[in-house]
Amino acid sequence: MRIIAIPQQYIEKEQLYFDVRNKEKRIITDEALRKLPDTDNANPHKKEWDIRAGNFKKFLKYISGKKRQLTILDIGCGNGWMTHKLNQQGHHTIGIDLNMTELLQAEKVFGTSDTLQWIYADIMTDAIPVNNNDVILFGASCQYFSDIEQLIIKASEYLKPSGEIHFIDSIFYTDTHQAKVRSDAYYLQLGFPEMSKYYHHHTIAKLKNVGFRKKAPGFFDKSVLQWWYYTKK
């Protein structure tokens, strides 16, 4: 793993995030991680993972349509299951996160190679040595960034001309007020109200304003988890 950010600056935030995920029963064993996005019936989030497994299958089909090896930057990779799966498909993948615990687990379970790398860094403030990517992926992670427009500006610096940014497995809104109220109540009930300040709600209008187009779900797909993509001009 390459460590670029200063870990001491993020200790409190990382611990909070870990405590929340632990309370939600989202901290998993190495054995369970190897199987993701497939899960057994004992997983309390199996329904969600079944949706994500289906979404990832669609994303793989889309990526395979490029018919070449891609360099994919997975921002907010967490425990790295998606980074690893994409690497298994023959792509050069780099997972970036600010969660040291999950990155260490990713490296332990999936290893590191010339085509699979892990970086501890803040994409918004650190200089990341991974330019000219074909695809930048945010899998259920863009909600941890406060400003979508600034995020796209920054992420685009690491894209090739005509490279793509994909937001998958996230929820976007026409009106964020009620969503914010629900999130505040959820984290309060969970016992970690301070987590609300790190979880952000983004509107469909903002996505469209910066040039995103919707890929899924389609009209007949009832999934609430959406897939939007942006092509660098």
C-alpha positions in Angstrom: 0.0 0.0 0.0 1.2 3.5 -0.8 0.4 6.0 2.0 0.2 9.6 0.8 -2.2 11.2 3.3 -1.1 11.7 6.9 -3.0 9.0 8.9 -2.9 11.0 12.2 -5.1 13.7 10.5 -7.9 11.3 9.9 -7.8 9.1 13.1 -11.0 10.4 14.6 -13.0 10.3 11.3 -11.8 6.8 10.5 -12.7 5.6 14.0 -16.2 7.1 13.7 -16.7 5.5 10.3 -15.5 2.1 11.6 -17.8 2.3 14.7 -20.8 3.2 12.5 -20.1 0.3 10.1 -19.5 -2.1 13.0 -22.9 -1.1 14.6 -24.5 -1.6 11.2 -22.9 -5.1 11.0 -21.0 -4.2 7.8 -17.5 -5.2 9.1 -16.9 -8.6 7.5 -14.5 -11.4 7.7 -11.7 -12.1 5.2 -13.6 -15.2 4.0 -16.8 -13.1 3.4 -14.9 -10.4 1.6 -13.5 -13.0 -0.9 -17.1 -13.8 -1.9 -18.4 -10.3 -2.4 -20.7 -9.2 -4.0 -22.2 -12.6 -3.2 -23.3 -13.1 0.3 -25.0 -15.9 2.3 -28.4 -15.7 3.9 -27.0 -14.8 7.3 -25.7 -11.4 6.1 -28.2 -8.8 7.4 -27.6 -6.7 4.2 -28.2 -9.6 1.8 -31.0 -7.9 -0.1 -28.8 -4.8 -0.7 -25.9 -7.0 -1.8 -28.1 -8.9 -4.2 -28.9 -5.6 -5.8 -25.3 -4.5 -5.9 -24.3 -7.8 -7.4 -26.8 -7.3 -10.2 -25.6 -3.8 -10.8 -21.9 -4.8 -10.8 -22.8 -7.5 -13.4 -24.2 -4.7 -15.6 -21.2 -2.5 -15.1 -18.9 -5.4 -16.0 -20.8 -5.9 -19.2 -20.5 -2.2 -20.0 -16.7 -2.2 -19.3 -16.2 -5.4 -21.3 -17.7 -3.5 -24.3 -14.5 -1.4 -24.4 -12.7 -4.5 -25.6 -9.4 -3.5 -24.2 -7.5 -3.4 -20.9 -8.5 -0.3 -19.0 -6.8 1.7 -16.1 -9.5 2.1 -13.5 -9.3 4.3 -10.4 -11.7 3.1 -7.7 -12.2 6.1 -5.3 -13.6 5.2 -1.9 -12.8 1.5 -2.6 -13.3 0.5 1.0 -12.4 -3.2 1.5 -11.5 -3.4 -2.2 -13.9 -6.1 -3.5 -14.8 -4.2 -6.6 -11.2 -3.1 -7.3 -10.2 -6.7 -7.1 -13.1 -8.0 -9.3 -12.3 -5.5 -12.0 -8.6 -6.5 -11.8 -9.6 -10.2 -12.3 -11.2 -9.1 -15.6 -7.8 -8.0 -16.8 -7.9 -4.3 -16.0 -5.2 -2.3 -14.2 -7.0 -1.1 -11.0 -6.1 1.2 -8.2 -8.1 1.4 -5.1 -8.0 4.7 -3.1 -9.5 5.3 0.3 -9.0 7.0 3.7 -10.0 4.0 5.7 -6.8 2.3 6.8 -8.5 -0.7 8.3 -10.3 -1.6 5.2 -7.4 -0.9 2.9 -5.2 -3.2 5.0 -7.8 -5.9 4.8 -8.0 -5.4 1.0 -4.3 -5.7 0.7 -4.2 -8.8 3.0 -7.0 -10.6 1.1 -6.3 -9.6 -2.5 -2.7 -8.8 -2.5 -0.8 -6.2 -4.5 0.7 -6.5 -8.0 1.8 -4.5 -11.0 -1.9 -4.2 -12.0 -3.6 -4.1 -8.5 -2.6 -1.3 -6.2 -3.9 0.4 -3.0 -3.4 4.0 -2.0 -4.2 5.7 1.2 -5.0 9.3 0.2 -7.5 12.1 0.0 -8.4 12.6 -3.6 -9.4 16.2 -2.9 -6.2 17.4 -1.3 -3.4 15.0 -2.0 -1.4 14.7 -5.2 -2.2 11.2 -6.5 0.4 9.6 -8.9 -2.2 7.9 -11.1 -2.9 10.2 -14.1 -4.5 9.2 -17.4 -7.1 6.8 -16.2 -9.7 5.4 -18.6 -12.4 5.2 -15.9 -12.8 6.6 -12.4 -15.3 4.7 -10.3 -17.2 5.8 -7.2 -19.0 2.7 -5.9 -21.4 3.7 -3.2 -18.9 6.4 -2.2 -19.8 9.8 -3.7 -22.1 10.6 -0.8 -19.0 11.1 1.4 -17.9 14.1 -0.7 -19.6 17.4 0.0 -19.5 19.1 -3.4 -20.2 17.2 -6.6 -19.0 19.9 -8.9 -15.6 20.3 -7.1 -15.3 16.5 -7.0 -15.7 16.2 -10.8 -13.2 19.0 -11.4 -10.7 17.3 -9.2 -11.3 13.8 -10.4 -11.1 14.9 -14.1 -7.5 15.8 -13.5 -6.8 12.1 -13.3 -8.7 11.1 -16.5 -7.5 10.6 -20.0 -9.2 12.7 -22.7 -12.7 11.2 -23.2 -12.2 9.2 -20.0 -15.3 8.5 -17.9 -16.5 8.9 -14.3 -19.1 6.5 -13.0 -21.2 6.9 -9.9 -22.8 3.5 -9.1 -24.8 2.1 -6.2 -25.7 5.5 -4.9 -29.0 7.5 -4.4 -29.6 10.9 -5.9 -32.6 13.1 -5.2 -34.9 15.7 -6.6 -35.1 17.3 -3.1 -32.5 16.6 -0.5 -34.3 18.1 2.6 -36.3 15.0 3.6 -33.4 12.7 2.8 -31.2 14.8 5.2 -33.9 14.6 7.9 -34.0 10.8 7.5 -30.2 10.5 7.7 -30.0 12.7 10.7 -32.7 10.6 12.5 -30.9 7.3 11.4 -27.5 8.3 12.8 -29.1 9.6 16.0 -30.9 6.4 16.5 -27.8 4.4 15.8 -25.9 6.4 18.4 -23.6 8.3 16.2 -25.3 11.7 15.3 -21.9 13.2 14.4 -21.8 10.9 11.3 -24.4 13.1 9.6 -21.9 15.8 8.8 -19.9 13.3 6.7 -22.8 11.9 4.7 -24.0 14.2 1.9 -27.1 14.1 -0.3 -26.7 15.2 -3.9 -29.4 16.2 -6.4 -30.1 14.9 -9.9 -30.1 18.5 -11.1 -26.5 19.0 -10.0 -25.5 15.8 -11.7 -27.1 17.0 -14.9 -25.6 20.4 -14.6 -22.0 19.0 -14.6 -22.8 16.8 -17.6 -23.8 13.4 -16.1 -26.2 11.1 -17.8 -28.2 8.4 -16.2 -27.4 4.8 -17.1 -29.6 2.9 -14.6 -32.1 2.0 -13.3 -34.4 1.8 -16.3 -38.1 2.3 -16.3 -38.9 -1.3 -15.3 -36.1 -1.6 -12.7 -37.3 -0.8 -9.2 -33.8 -0.5 -7.7 -33.2 2.8 -5.8 -29.5 2.5 -6.4 -28.6 4.6 -9.4 -25.8 4.6 -12.0 -24.8 7.9 -13.6 -21.8 8.5 -15.8 -19.8 11.5 -17.1 -17.4 11.7 -20.1 -14.5 14.1 -20.0 -14.7 16.7 -22.7 
